[in-house]
């Protein structure tokens, strides 16, 4: 997968969580997870960031996401890619 994709989970019509898929190799799997505030970073065995879970759709911290992406040298995500989550 070479592009960013957002999957939002709903319950009773309300967003409750979301997962941001980041560019990855076909064979990549999450081997480790790291909690960063309300975010959970999924990392490969060699420490590459391949996904981010938003554990609360109501409290999306875009600045924390941007800092996390910068820490792992992943290009920032356009805020338009997060629009469904930010509207929740």
Backbone as CSV, one residue per row, in Angstrom:
resi,resn,N_x,N_y,N_z,CA_x,CA_y,CA_z,C_x,C_y,C_z
1,UNK,0.861,-1.169,0.000,0.000,0.000,0.000,0.906,1.230,0.000
2,UNK,0.726,2.081,-0.967,1.583,3.248,-1.094,0.904,4.554,-0.733
3,UNK,-0.320,4.481,-0.286,-0.984,5.724,0.079,-1.618,5.611,1.457
4,UNK,-2.037,6.735,1.961,-2.655,6.816,3.282,-4.136,6.488,3.149
5,UNK,-4.643,5.741,4.131,-6.052,5.373,4.143,-6.560,5.454,5.570
6,UNK,-7.757,5.977,5.741,-8.364,6.108,7.062,-9.594,5.220,7.147
7,UNK,-9.663,4.407,8.202,-10.817,3.556,8.451,-11.436,4.004,9.776
8,UNK,-12.706,4.364,9.736,-13.396,4.846,10.932,-14.420,3.806,11.359
9,UNK,-14.450,3.513,12.658,-15.408,2.567,13.230,-16.532,3.350,13.891
10,UNK,-17.764,2.969,13.549,-18.941,3.652,14.078,-19.761,2.710,14.943
11,UNK,-20.421,3.265,15.935,-21.390,2.526,16.737,-22.592,3.444,16.926
12,UNK,-23.763,2.962,16.561,-24.990,3.745,16.672,-24.861,5.093,15.958
13,UNK,-24.191,5.074,14.802,-24.062,6.280,13.991,-23.008,7.271,14.447
14,UNK,-22.239,6.935,15.489,-21.214,7.847,16.001,-19.840,7.202,15.851
15,UNK,-18.874,7.990,15.417,-17.501,7.499,15.301,-16.952,7.240,16.700
16,UNK,-16.366,6.049,16.888,-15.813,5.725,18.203,-14.298,5.507,18.170
17,UNK,-13.757,5.143,17.022,-12.320,4.907,16.889,-11.970,4.976,15.408
18,UNK,-10.668,5.017,15.140,-10.239,5.051,13.741,-8.829,4.495,13.629
19,UNK,-8.477,4.083,12.424,-7.136,3.575,12.155,-6.622,4.235,10.887
20,UNK,-5.423,4.789,10.976,-4.777,5.437,9.845,-3.715,4.496,9.291
21,UNK,-3.963,3.968,8.105,-3.001,3.096,7.433,-1.987,3.978,6.715
22,UNK,-0.705,3.733,6.966,0.365,4.500,6.340,1.029,3.656,5.264
23,UNK,1.762,4.302,4.347,2.446,3.529,3.300,3.302,2.421,3.914
24,UNK,3.231,1.245,3.287,3.938,0.080,3.811,4.233,-0.890,2.683
25,UNK,5.124,-1.816,2.975,5.425,-2.902,2.046,4.349,-3.977,2.199
26,UNK,4.134,-4.742,1.176,3.116,-5.786,1.190,3.308,-6.753,2.354
27,UNK,4.539,-7.081,2.659,4.824,-8.074,3.693,4.871,-7.502,5.119
28,UNK,4.724,-6.207,5.276,4.818,-5.582,6.598,3.679,-6.010,7.513
29,UNK,4.050,-6.260,8.768,3.080,-6.570,9.816,3.450,-5.762,11.052
30,UNK,2.465,-5.420,11.837,2.724,-4.736,13.103,3.261,-5.763,14.093
31,UNK,4.455,-5.515,14.578,5.088,-6.405,15.549,5.063,-5.818,16.950
32,UNK,5.001,-4.490,17.028,5.014,-3.794,18.316,4.027,-2.643,18.251
33,UNK,3.498,-2.283,19.391,2.638,-1.106,19.493,3.187,-0.216,20.590
34,UNK,2.991,1.081,20.404,3.472,2.062,21.384,2.372,3.089,21.592
35,UNK,1.952,3.258,22.834,0.924,4.255,23.150,1.587,5.613,23.278
36,UNK,0.988,6.595,22.592,1.437,7.982,22.639,0.193,8.826,22.901
37,UNK,-0.101,9.109,24.150,-1.333,9.822,24.497,-2.535,8.987,24.107
38,UNK,-3.423,9.573,23.307,-4.611,8.839,22.864,-4.372,8.093,21.549
39,UNK,-3.127,8.068,21.081,-2.774,7.368,19.845,-2.037,6.076,20.180
40,UNK,-2.164,5.092,19.289,-1.372,3.870,19.398,-0.637,3.705,18.075
41,UNK,0.686,3.714,18.155,1.529,3.587,16.964,1.827,2.112,16.724
42,UNK,1.593,1.623,15.514,1.935,0.252,15.140,3.244,0.271,14.367
43,UNK,4.193,-0.552,14.842,5.546,-0.555,14.288,5.907,-1.938,13.765
44,UNK,6.706,-1.953,12.718,7.225,-3.213,12.194,8.345,-3.696,13.109
45,UNK,8.833,-4.887,12.843,9.905,-5.453,13.651,11.151,-4.560,13.627
46,UNK,11.396,-3.903,12.485,12.574,-3.032,12.396,12.267,-1.577,12.773
47,UNK,11.092,-1.330,13.379,10.791,-0.025,13.948,10.177,1.010,13.024
48,UNK,9.670,0.593,11.853,9.001,1.537,10.955,7.542,1.683,11.350
49,UNK,7.049,2.905,11.306,5.651,3.207,11.626,4.786,2.873,10.414
50,UNK,3.802,1.967,10.610,2.943,1.579,9.479,1.470,1.880,9.718
51,UNK,1.127,2.318,10.932,-0.260,2.643,11.197,-0.417,3.326,12.540
52,UNK,-1.523,4.070,12.662,-1.814,4.778,13.902,-3.285,4.565,14.233
53,UNK,-3.536,4.107,15.453,-4.904,3.937,15.928,-5.297,5.148,16.761
54,UNK,-6.478,5.681,16.459,-7.064,6.754,17.267,-8.048,6.059,18.195
55,UNK,-7.735,6.003,19.473,-8.584,5.261,20.403,-9.826,6.037,20.801
56,UNK,-9.841,7.320,20.485,-11.019,8.141,20.758,-11.262,9.053,19.568
57,UNK,-12.376,8.849,18.911,-12.696,9.675,17.745,-13.115,11.081,18.156
58,UNK,-13.469,11.263,19.407,-13.917,12.574,19.875,-12.765,13.504,20.230
59,UNK,-11.609,12.940,20.520,-10.479,13.743,20.972,-9.284,13.579,20.056
60,UNK,-9.451,13.897,18.804,-8.371,13.755,17.837,-7.388,14.907,18.017
61,UNK,-6.138,14.549,18.304,-5.084,15.538,18.498,-4.186,15.523,17.259
62,UNK,-4.467,16.416,16.318,-3.720,16.470,15.058,-2.261,16.823,15.318
63,UNK,-1.999,17.675,16.295,-0.610,18.037,16.613,0.174,16.825,17.105
64,UNK,-0.443,15.991,17.946,0.221,14.780,18.429,0.503,13.829,17.266
65,UNK,-0.434,13.728,16.338,-0.221,12.890,15.157,0.940,13.423,14.339
66,UNK,0.963,14.725,14.096,2.051,15.323,13.321,3.404,15.076,13.983
67,UNK,3.460,15.188,15.311,4.715,14.951,16.044,5.143,13.493,15.937
68,UNK,4.181,12.585,16.035,4.477,11.161,15.914,5.026,10.841,14.524
69,UNK,4.385,11.350,13.500,4.852,11.113,12.134,6.257,11.674,11.931
70,UNK,6.516,12.861,12.456,7.844,13.474,12.333,8.896,12.633,13.056
71,UNK,8.542,12.110,14.225,9.481,11.291,15.002,9.948,10.079,14.201
72,UNK,9.046,9.483,13.422,9.376,8.297,12.635,9.709,8.635,11.182
73,UNK,9.869,9.927,10.912,10.248,10.405,9.574,9.274,9.954,8.484
74,UNK,7.990,9.988,8.843,6.914,9.692,7.906,6.339,11.028,7.457
75,UNK,6.153,11.236,6.153,5.583,12.504,5.698,4.248,12.790,6.384
76,UNK,4.012,14.060,6.668,2.764,14.421,7.346,1.565,14.079,6.461
77,UNK,0.456,13.876,7.108,-0.791,13.512,6.435,-1.591,14.782,6.208
78,UNK,-2.141,14.929,5.026,-2.983,16.080,4.742,-4.194,16.036,5.672
79,UNK,-4.531,17.168,6.241,-5.677,17.200,7.149,-6.969,16.838,6.423
80,UNK,-7.003,16.994,5.115,-8.178,16.567,4.348,-8.337,15.045,4.401
81,UNK,-7.214,14.305,4.570,-7.290,12.843,4.706,-7.951,12.458,6.027
82,UNK,-7.921,13.365,6.998,-8.509,13.103,8.305,-9.909,13.690,8.449
83,UNK,-10.424,14.294,7.394,-11.698,15.012,7.451,-12.840,14.188,8.057
84,UNK,-13.029,12.905,7.685,-14.135,12.166,8.290,-13.996,12.034,9.794
85,UNK,-12.783,11.917,10.264,-12.540,11.781,11.702,-12.708,13.131,12.410
86,UNK,-12.220,14.187,11.797,-12.322,15.508,12.408,-13.776,15.989,12.461
87,UNK,-14.606,15.493,11.555,-16.014,15.874,11.541,-16.830,15.107,12.577
88,UNK,-16.246,14.036,13.104,-16.987,13.156,14.033,-17.266,13.816,15.324
